[in-house]
Amino acid sequence: MEKNFLSQFALQFAEASLTSLVESFNAQVGNRGFNSARAAHDHALIDEFIHRGIDVSAISDGHSISFAHHIALDETNMKLVIQG
Protein backbone atom coordinates (compact mmCIF):
# COMPACT_ATOMS: atom_id res chain seq x y z
CA MET A 1 0.00 0.00 0.00
CA GLU A 2 1.33 3.38 -0.94
CA LYS A 3 2.14 5.15 2.35
CA ASN A 4 1.59 8.61 0.90
CA PHE A 5 -1.95 7.70 -0.13
CA LEU A 6 -2.64 6.06 3.22
CA SER A 7 -1.37 9.08 5.16
CA GLN A 8 -3.32 11.47 2.97
CA PHE A 9 -6.59 9.57 3.38
CA ALA A 10 -6.01 9.04 7.12
CA LEU A 11 -5.64 12.79 7.64
CA GLN A 12 -8.66 13.54 5.47
CA PHE A 13 -10.88 11.06 7.31
CA ALA A 14 -9.65 12.13 10.77
CA GLU A 15 -11.06 15.59 10.06
CA ALA A 16 -14.31 14.36 8.51
CA SER A 17 -17.71 14.08 10.14
CA LEU A 18 -19.28 10.65 10.61
CA THR A 19 -21.84 11.60 7.95
CA SER A 20 -19.01 12.39 5.56
CA LEU A 21 -17.34 9.05 6.29
CA VAL A 22 -20.56 7.19 5.50
CA GLU A 23 -20.93 9.22 2.29
CA SER A 24 -17.33 8.36 1.33
CA PHE A 25 -18.11 4.67 1.78
CA ASN A 26 -21.38 4.87 -0.15
CA ALA A 27 -19.65 6.65 -3.04
CA GLN A 28 -17.55 3.50 -3.53
CA VAL A 29 -20.50 1.08 -3.73
CA GLY A 30 -20.49 -0.57 -7.12
CA ASN A 31 -17.04 0.80 -8.02
CA ARG A 32 -15.11 -2.16 -9.38
CA GLY A 33 -11.89 -0.28 -10.09
CA PHE A 34 -8.99 -1.13 -7.84
CA ASN A 35 -5.47 0.24 -7.46
CA SER A 36 -3.11 1.27 -4.66
CA ALA A 37 -4.95 4.56 -4.08
CA ARG A 38 -8.28 2.76 -3.72
CA ALA A 39 -6.75 0.20 -1.35
CA ALA A 40 -5.32 3.00 0.80
CA HIS A 41 -8.67 4.85 0.75
CA ASP A 42 -10.60 1.77 1.86
CA HIS A 43 -8.09 0.85 4.56
CA ALA A 44 -7.96 4.39 5.98
CA LEU A 45 -11.76 4.68 5.92
CA ILE A 46 -12.34 1.46 7.86
CA ASP A 47 -9.53 2.36 10.29
CA GLU A 48 -11.19 5.71 11.00
CA PHE A 49 -14.58 4.11 11.68
CA ILE A 50 -12.89 1.69 14.09
CA HIS A 51 -10.86 4.50 15.70
CA ARG A 52 -14.14 6.29 16.45
CA GLY A 53 -15.62 3.18 18.06
CA ILE A 54 -17.94 2.27 15.19
CA ASP A 55 -18.78 -1.42 14.71
CA VAL A 56 -17.89 -2.21 11.07
CA SER A 57 -18.80 -5.92 11.15
CA ALA A 58 -21.62 -5.40 8.61
CA ILE A 59 -19.05 -4.49 5.93
CA SER A 60 -15.70 -5.86 7.08
CA ASP A 61 -14.51 -9.15 8.51
CA GLY A 62 -11.08 -7.78 9.35
CA HIS A 63 -9.59 -9.07 6.10
CA SER A 64 -11.87 -7.80 3.38
CA ILE A 65 -14.39 -5.01 2.91
CA SER A 66 -17.70 -5.38 1.08
CA PHE A 67 -18.86 -2.48 -1.07
CA ALA A 68 -21.91 -4.41 -2.29
CA HIS A 69 -24.47 -2.28 -0.44
CA HIS A 70 -24.94 1.25 0.80
CA ILE A 71 -24.65 1.73 4.54
CA ALA A 72 -26.04 3.97 7.24
CA LEU A 73 -24.83 4.69 10.75
CA ASP A 74 -26.99 3.39 13.58
CA GLU A 75 -26.00 6.08 16.08
CA THR A 76 -27.87 4.40 18.95
CA ASN A 77 -25.65 1.32 18.73
CA MET A 78 -22.66 3.01 17.03
CA LYS A 79 -22.57 0.50 14.23
CA LEU A 80 -22.76 0.49 10.47
CA VAL A 81 -25.82 -1.17 8.99
CA ILE A 82 -26.68 -2.22 5.47
CA GLN A 83 -29.37 -0.03 3.94
CA GLY A 84 -32.20 -2.08 2.56
C-alpha positions as CSV (number, residue, x, y, z in Angstrom):
1,M,0.0,0.0,0.0
2,E,1.3,3.4,-0.9
3,K,2.1,5.1,2.3
4,N,1.6,8.6,0.9
5,F,-1.9,7.7,-0.1
6,L,-2.6,6.1,3.2
7,S,-1.4,9.1,5.2
8,Q,-3.3,11.5,3.0
9,F,-6.6,9.6,3.4
10,A,-6.0,9.0,7.1
11,L,-5.6,12.8,7.6
12,Q,-8.7,13.5,5.5
13,F,-10.9,11.1,7.3
14,A,-9.7,12.1,10.8
15,E,-11.1,15.6,10.1
16,A,-14.3,14.4,8.5
17,S,-17.7,14.1,10.1
18,L,-19.3,10.7,10.6
19,T,-21.8,11.6,8.0
20,S,-19.0,12.4,5.6
21,L,-17.3,9.0,6.3
22,V,-20.6,7.2,5.5
23,E,-20.9,9.2,2.3
24,S,-17.3,8.4,1.3
25,F,-18.1,4.7,1.8
26,N,-21.4,4.9,-0.1
27,A,-19.7,6.6,-3.0
28,Q,-17.6,3.5,-3.5
29,V,-20.5,1.1,-3.7
30,G,-20.5,-0.6,-7.1
31,N,-17.0,0.8,-8.0
32,R,-15.1,-2.2,-9.4
33,G,-11.9,-0.3,-10.1
34,F,-9.0,-1.1,-7.8
35,N,-5.5,0.2,-7.5
36,S,-3.1,1.3,-4.7
37,A,-4.9,4.6,-4.1
38,R,-8.3,2.8,-3.7
39,A,-6.7,0.2,-1.4
40,A,-5.3,3.0,0.8
41,H,-8.7,4.8,0.8
42,D,-10.6,1.8,1.9
43,H,-8.1,0.9,4.6
44,A,-8.0,4.4,6.0
45,L,-11.8,4.7,5.9
46,I,-12.3,1.5,7.9
47,D,-9.5,2.4,10.3
48,E,-11.2,5.7,11.0
49,F,-14.6,4.1,11.7
50,I,-12.9,1.7,14.1
51,H,-10.9,4.5,15.7
52,R,-14.1,6.3,16.5
53,G,-15.6,3.2,18.1
54,I,-17.9,2.3,15.2
55,D,-18.8,-1.4,14.7
56,V,-17.9,-2.2,11.1
57,S,-18.8,-5.9,11.1
58,A,-21.6,-5.4,8.6
59,I,-19.1,-4.5,5.9
60,S,-15.7,-5.9,7.1
61,D,-14.5,-9.1,8.5
62,G,-11.1,-7.8,9.3
63,H,-9.6,-9.1,6.1
64,S,-11.9,-7.8,3.4
65,I,-14.4,-5.0,2.9
66,S,-17.7,-5.4,1.1
67,F,-18.9,-2.5,-1.1
68,A,-21.9,-4.4,-2.3
69,H,-24.5,-2.3,-0.4
70,H,-24.9,1.3,0.8
71,I,-24.7,1.7,4.5
72,A,-26.0,4.0,7.2
73,L,-24.8,4.7,10.8
74,D,-27.0,3.4,13.6
75,E,-26.0,6.1,16.1
76,T,-27.9,4.4,18.9
77,N,-25.7,1.3,18.7
78,M,-22.7,3.0,17.0
79,K,-22.6,0.5,14.2
80,L,-22.8,0.5,10.5
81,V,-25.8,-1.2,9.0
82,I,-26.7,-2.2,5.5
83,Q,-29.4,0.0,3.9
84,G,-32.2,-2.1,2.6
